């Protein structure tokens, strides 16, 4: 199952960023980041913004979660 929220959280924590900091870098509010990290869903446009802010690409965020 693809759980891009898990990947976003992992990458965010690797950078030492809070949800608020990632949100500011991506132009998304902290509540949205929280919902995404809980795998509650979001748009591809928002995922693209997050991927760019995290220095990765959309394909890497959408890889199947092995956990």
Chimera marker file (.cmm) of the C-alpha trace (Angstrom):
<marker_set name="trace">
<marker id="1" x="0.000" y="0.000" z="0.000" r="1" g="1" b="0" radius="0.5"/>
<marker id="2" x="1.251" y="3.460" z="-0.831" r="1" g="1" b="0" radius="0.5"/>
<marker id="3" x="1.516" y="5.531" z="2.312" r="1" g="1" b="0" radius="0.5"/>
<marker id="4" x="3.209" y="8.678" z="1.106" r="1" g="1" b="0" radius="0.5"/>
<marker id="5" x="2.531" y="10.296" z="4.489" r="1" g="1" b="0" radius="0.5"/>
<marker id="6" x="5.049" y="7.936" z="6.062" r="1" g="1" b="0" radius="0.5"/>
<marker id="7" x="7.665" y="8.873" z="3.480" r="1" g="1" b="0" radius="0.5"/>
<marker id="8" x="7.018" y="12.590" z="3.903" r="1" g="1" b="0" radius="0.5"/>
<marker id="9" x="7.348" y="12.295" z="7.671" r="1" g="1" b="0" radius="0.5"/>
<marker id="10" x="10.571" y="10.299" z="7.329" r="1" g="1" b="0" radius="0.5"/>
<marker id="11" x="12.140" y="12.824" z="4.958" r="1" g="1" b="0" radius="0.5"/>
<marker id="12" x="10.975" y="15.760" z="7.077" r="1" g="1" b="0" radius="0.5"/>
<marker id="13" x="12.489" y="14.268" z="10.224" r="1" g="1" b="0" radius="0.5"/>
<marker id="14" x="15.753" y="13.467" z="8.411" r="1" g="1" b="0" radius="0.5"/>
<marker id="15" x="16.034" y="17.195" z="7.705" r="1" g="1" b="0" radius="0.5"/>
<marker id="16" x="15.218" y="18.049" z="11.309" r="1" g="1" b="0" radius="0.5"/>
<marker id="17" x="12.172" y="20.077" z="10.270" r="1" g="1" b="0" radius="0.5"/>
<marker id="18" x="8.915" y="20.508" z="12.114" r="1" g="1" b="0" radius="0.5"/>
<marker id="19" x="5.618" y="20.158" z="10.281" r="1" g="1" b="0" radius="0.5"/>
<marker id="20" x="5.310" y="23.935" z="10.432" r="1" g="1" b="0" radius="0.5"/>
<marker id="21" x="8.726" y="24.446" z="8.843" r="1" g="1" b="0" radius="0.5"/>
<marker id="22" x="7.967" y="22.018" z="6.011" r="1" g="1" b="0" radius="0.5"/>
<marker id="23" x="4.634" y="23.719" z="5.503" r="1" g="1" b="0" radius="0.5"/>
<marker id="24" x="6.258" y="27.133" z="5.205" r="1" g="1" b="0" radius="0.5"/>
<marker id="25" x="8.830" y="25.839" z="2.729" r="1" g="1" b="0" radius="0.5"/>
<marker id="26" x="6.117" y="24.199" z="0.620" r="1" g="1" b="0" radius="0.5"/>
<marker id="27" x="3.451" y="26.886" z="0.994" r="1" g="1" b="0" radius="0.5"/>
<marker id="28" x="1.107" y="24.527" z="2.838" r="1" g="1" b="0" radius="0.5"/>
<marker id="29" x="-0.295" y="24.953" z="6.348" r="1" g="1" b="0" radius="0.5"/>
<marker id="30" x="0.832" y="22.772" z="9.255" r="1" g="1" b="0" radius="0.5"/>
<marker id="31" x="-2.590" y="21.162" z="9.656" r="1" g="1" b="0" radius="0.5"/>
<marker id="32" x="-2.380" y="19.907" z="6.073" r="1" g="1" b="0" radius="0.5"/>
<marker id="33" x="1.052" y="18.389" z="6.765" r="1" g="1" b="0" radius="0.5"/>
<marker id="34" x="-0.347" y="16.669" z="9.849" r="1" g="1" b="0" radius="0.5"/>
<marker id="35" x="-3.251" y="15.181" z="7.902" r="1" g="1" b="0" radius="0.5"/>
<marker id="36" x="-0.968" y="14.002" z="5.110" r="1" g="1" b="0" radius="0.5"/>
<marker id="37" x="1.422" y="12.345" z="7.563" r="1" g="1" b="0" radius="0.5"/>
<marker id="38" x="-1.580" y="10.485" z="8.978" r="1" g="1" b="0" radius="0.5"/>
<marker id="39" x="-2.256" y="9.235" z="5.431" r="1" g="1" b="0" radius="0.5"/>
<marker id="40" x="-5.570" y="11.091" z="5.272" r="1" g="1" b="0" radius="0.5"/>
<marker id="41" x="-5.032" y="12.019" z="1.615" r="1" g="1" b="0" radius="0.5"/>
<marker id="42" x="-4.260" y="15.135" z="-0.374" r="1" g="1" b="0" radius="0.5"/>
<marker id="43" x="-3.991" y="16.394" z="-3.935" r="1" g="1" b="0" radius="0.5"/>
<marker id="44" x="-1.186" y="15.641" z="-6.367" r="1" g="1" b="0" radius="0.5"/>
<marker id="45" x="-0.492" y="19.384" z="-6.514" r="1" g="1" b="0" radius="0.5"/>
<marker id="46" x="0.161" y="19.463" z="-2.771" r="1" g="1" b="0" radius="0.5"/>
<marker id="47" x="2.318" y="16.339" z="-2.952" r="1" g="1" b="0" radius="0.5"/>
<marker id="48" x="4.340" y="17.960" z="-5.715" r="1" g="1" b="0" radius="0.5"/>
<marker id="49" x="4.940" y="21.055" z="-3.560" r="1" g="1" b="0" radius="0.5"/>
<marker id="50" x="6.042" y="18.876" z="-0.660" r="1" g="1" b="0" radius="0.5"/>
<marker id="51" x="8.340" y="16.788" z="-2.838" r="1" g="1" b="0" radius="0.5"/>
<marker id="52" x="10.023" y="19.946" z="-4.128" r="1" g="1" b="0" radius="0.5"/>
<marker id="53" x="10.434" y="21.347" z="-0.617" r="1" g="1" b="0" radius="0.5"/>
<marker id="54" x="11.928" y="18.045" z="0.555" r="1" g="1" b="0" radius="0.5"/>
<marker id="55" x="14.335" y="17.883" z="-2.388" r="1" g="1" b="0" radius="0.5"/>
<marker id="56" x="12.848" y="14.754" z="-3.906" r="1" g="1" b="0" radius="0.5"/>
<marker id="57" x="10.366" y="13.941" z="-6.642" r="1" g="1" b="0" radius="0.5"/>
<marker id="58" x="6.769" y="12.840" z="-6.698" r="1" g="1" b="0" radius="0.5"/>
<marker id="59" x="7.636" y="9.321" z="-7.870" r="1" g="1" b="0" radius="0.5"/>
<marker id="60" x="9.787" y="8.739" z="-4.772" r="1" g="1" b="0" radius="0.5"/>
<marker id="61" x="6.963" y="9.872" z="-2.488" r="1" g="1" b="0" radius="0.5"/>
<marker id="62" x="4.556" y="7.468" z="-4.163" r="1" g="1" b="0" radius="0.5"/>
<marker id="63" x="6.724" y="4.352" z="-3.928" r="1" g="1" b="0" radius="0.5"/>
<marker id="64" x="5.047" y="1.431" z="-2.213" r="1" g="1" b="0" radius="0.5"/>
<marker id="65" x="5.546" y="1.339" z="1.531" r="1" g="1" b="0" radius="0.5"/>
<marker id="66" x="7.164" y="-1.963" z="2.520" r="1" g="1" b="0" radius="0.5"/>
<marker id="67" x="6.190" y="-1.681" z="6.209" r="1" g="1" b="0" radius="0.5"/>
<link id1="1" id2="2" r="1" g="1" b="0" radius="0.2"/>
<link id1="2" id2="3" r="1" g="1" b="0" radius="0.2"/>
<link id1="3" id2="4" r="1" g="1" b="0" radius="0.2"/>
<link id1="4" id2="5" r="1" g="1" b="0" radius="0.2"/>
<link id1="5" id2="6" r="1" g="1" b="0" radius="0.2"/>
<link id1="6" id2="7" r="1" g="1" b="0" radius="0.2"/>
<link id1="7" id2="8" r="1" g="1" b="0" radius="0.2"/>
<link id1="8" id2="9" r="1" g="1" b="0" radius="0.2"/>
<link id1="9" id2="10" r="1" g="1" b="0" radius="0.2"/>
<link id1="10" id2="11" r="1" g="1" b="0" radius="0.2"/>
<link id1="11" id2="12" r="1" g="1" b="0" radius="0.2"/>
<link id1="12" id2="13" r="1" g="1" b="0" radius="0.2"/>
<link id1="13" id2="14" r="1" g="1" b="0" radius="0.2"/>
<link id1="14" id2="15" r="1" g="1" b="0" radius="0.2"/>
<link id1="15" id2="16" r="1" g="1" b="0" radius="0.2"/>
<link id1="16" id2="17" r="1" g="1" b="0" radius="0.2"/>
<link id1="17" id2="18" r="1" g="1" b="0" radius="0.2"/>
<link id1="18" id2="19" r="1" g="1" b="0" radius="0.2"/>
<link id1="19" id2="20" r="1" g="1" b="0" radius="0.2"/>
<link id1="20" id2="21" r="1" g="1" b="0" radius="0.2"/>
<link id1="21" id2="22" r="1" g="1" b="0" radius="0.2"/>
<link id1="22" id2="23" r="1" g="1" b="0" radius="0.2"/>
<link id1="23" id2="24" r="1" g="1" b="0" radius="0.2"/>
<link id1="24" id2="25" r="1" g="1" b="0" radius="0.2"/>
<link id1="25" id2="26" r="1" g="1" b="0" radius="0.2"/>
<link id1="26" id2="27" r="1" g="1" b="0" radius="0.2"/>
<link id1="27" id2="28" r="1" g="1" b="0" radius="0.2"/>
<link id1="28" id2="29" r="1" g="1" b="0" radius="0.2"/>
<link id1="29" id2="30" r="1" g="1" b="0" radius="0.2"/>
<link id1="30" id2="31" r="1" g="1" b="0" radius="0.2"/>
<link id1="31" id2="32" r="1" g="1" b="0" radius="0.2"/>
<link id1="32" id2="33" r="1" g="1" b="0" radius="0.2"/>
<link id1="33" id2="34" r="1" g="1" b="0" radius="0.2"/>
<link id1="34" id2="35" r="1" g="1" b="0" radius="0.2"/>
<link id1="35" id2="36" r="1" g="1" b="0" radius="0.2"/>
<link id1="36" id2="37" r="1" g="1" b="0" radius="0.2"/>
<link id1="37" id2="38" r="1" g="1" b="0" radius="0.2"/>
<link id1="38" id2="39" r="1" g="1" b="0" radius="0.2"/>
<link id1="39" id2="40" r="1" g="1" b="0" radius="0.2"/>
<link id1="40" id2="41" r="1" g="1" b="0" radius="0.2"/>
<link id1="41" id2="42" r="1" g="1" b="0" radius="0.2"/>
<link id1="42" id2="43" r="1" g="1" b="0" radius="0.2"/>
<link id1="43" id2="44" r="1" g="1" b="0" radius="0.2"/>
<link id1="44" id2="45" r="1" g="1" b="0" radius="0.2"/>
<link id1="45" id2="46" r="1" g="1" b="0" radius="0.2"/>
<link id1="46" id2="47" r="1" g="1" b="0" radius="0.2"/>
<link id1="47" id2="48" r="1" g="1" b="0" radius="0.2"/>
<link id1="48" id2="49" r="1" g="1" b="0" radius="0.2"/>
<link id1="49" id2="50" r="1" g="1" b="0" radius="0.2"/>
<link id1="50" id2="51" r="1" g="1" b="0" radius="0.2"/>
<link id1="51" id2="52" r="1" g="1" b="0" radius="0.2"/>
<link id1="52" id2="53" r="1" g="1" b="0" radius="0.2"/>
<link id1="53" id2="54" r="1" g="1" b="0" radius="0.2"/>
<link id1="54" id2="55" r="1" g="1" b="0" radius="0.2"/>
<link id1="55" id2="56" r="1" g="1" b="0" radius="0.2"/>
<link id1="56" id2="57" r="1" g="1" b="0" radius="0.2"/>
<link id1="57" id2="58" r="1" g="1" b="0" radius="0.2"/>
<link id1="58" id2="59" r="1" g="1" b="0" radius="0.2"/>
<link id1="59" id2="60" r="1" g="1" b="0" radius="0.2"/>
<link id1="60" id2="61" r="1" g="1" b="0" radius="0.2"/>
<link id1="61" id2="62" r="1" g="1" b="0" radius="0.2"/>
<link id1="62" id2="63" r="1" g="1" b="0" radius="0.2"/>
<link id1="63" id2="64" r="1" g="1" b="0" radius="0.2"/>
<link id1="64" id2="65" r="1" g="1" b="0" radius="0.2"/>
<link id1="65" id2="66" r="1" g="1" b="0" radius="0.2"/>
<link id1="66" id2="67" r="1" g="1" b="0" radius="0.2"/>
</marker_set>
